[in-house]
């Protein structure tokens, strides 16, 4: 199946599309609001919504096909427009006065790499200290400084310690501080201390703490409306735009003096708006064609192959940043589920290396590991870095392991022991 002829045009972005770039980067559910911003200043444009409450797809962002989920990379996420992640915020704070020396900063960076999505530190301090060439006491001393960075409570080992961290930044008087600290130290039997002075006030303080500490960075679920449909029908791959939910734009000029300079200008703006909407459709359709050509095997049940943003950029004659905006927040619905467009770009790690290759390596490595001493994520990380000659962080290995439904090293050891005893 050859589709390149359909997208061989390399024309530059027109002035219309440059003027209305927000239309291109908006997803369908936000498109009406984006158009509405322009309509407010144009009395001759009417926008009618086609979005119904009965969406064709109502899936949370994170409930994608397993193999599709595996293809999302941190690099592509950084290319799209969005708010700072938890890790962005943490890395920005690794500096003086909390971390004044290079050694303390190196330790802090390693700590951040081992903070899970809930905001808790779940690394092996002894192993990490050995890697950094520092004493465990030094490592722990730096970790405890996370009690003074944002978001409050981050970097703790458990809920109790996270609350203690949050207490350090809470605005409470000394006496109440002491009561809260006492209750935290006795959380398992907290109700036995109801007679303690300021008990109720202390409980209110504890109830104000965030659990888990990274909760404000959790990705909110939303209804997903796909922009593109890709299906195999009678052995052929077919691509269609989901224009059912596109707003309809009409120009209302009944009884208007079209000779007026103001009216002519506004009518031209209205036509440009319609052109921009049509160009959005054309751009996404061409992107869909390119993805199907590059990822043809995936739509036939295979794996996602390495693909770069610049491949599309070169085909369109656009900048990679423009393509990045075009795919951000956009989805394809196919026989394998609802898939984010950015999921198909898997080569952020190296020239011809996709993270699917790394996950396959992790899966095979775990299958052949020593059952008496399962590999930790840190050791798997070292093996991956040596095998593929790349630099990664431990939490990426942990993420990949979880996506592959592989238990942690301690859990695998227990499972191996059970299988032997049986």
Secondary structure, DSSP 8 states (H G I E B T S, - for coil): ---GGGG-------HHHHHTHHHHHS-HHHHHHHHHHHHTT-TTEEEE----SS-S----TT---HHHHTT--HHHHHHS-----HHHHHHHT-STTTT-SHHHHHHHHHHHHTB-TTS-B-S-HHHHHHHHT--HHHHHHHHHGGGGSSSTTTT-SSHHHHHHHHHHHS---HHHHHHHHHHHHTGGGGGGGTTSTTHHHHHHHHHTS-SSTTGGGS--------SEEEEEETTEEEEEE-GGGS-EEEE--TT--TTSHHHHHHHHHHHHHHHHHHHHHHHHHHHHHHHHHHTHHHHTT-------HHHHHHHHT--HHHHHHHHTT-EEEETTEEEEGGGG---SSBTTB-HHHHHHHHHHHHHTS-TTS---HHHHHHHHHHHHT----HHHHHHHHHHTT---HHHHHHHHHHHHH-
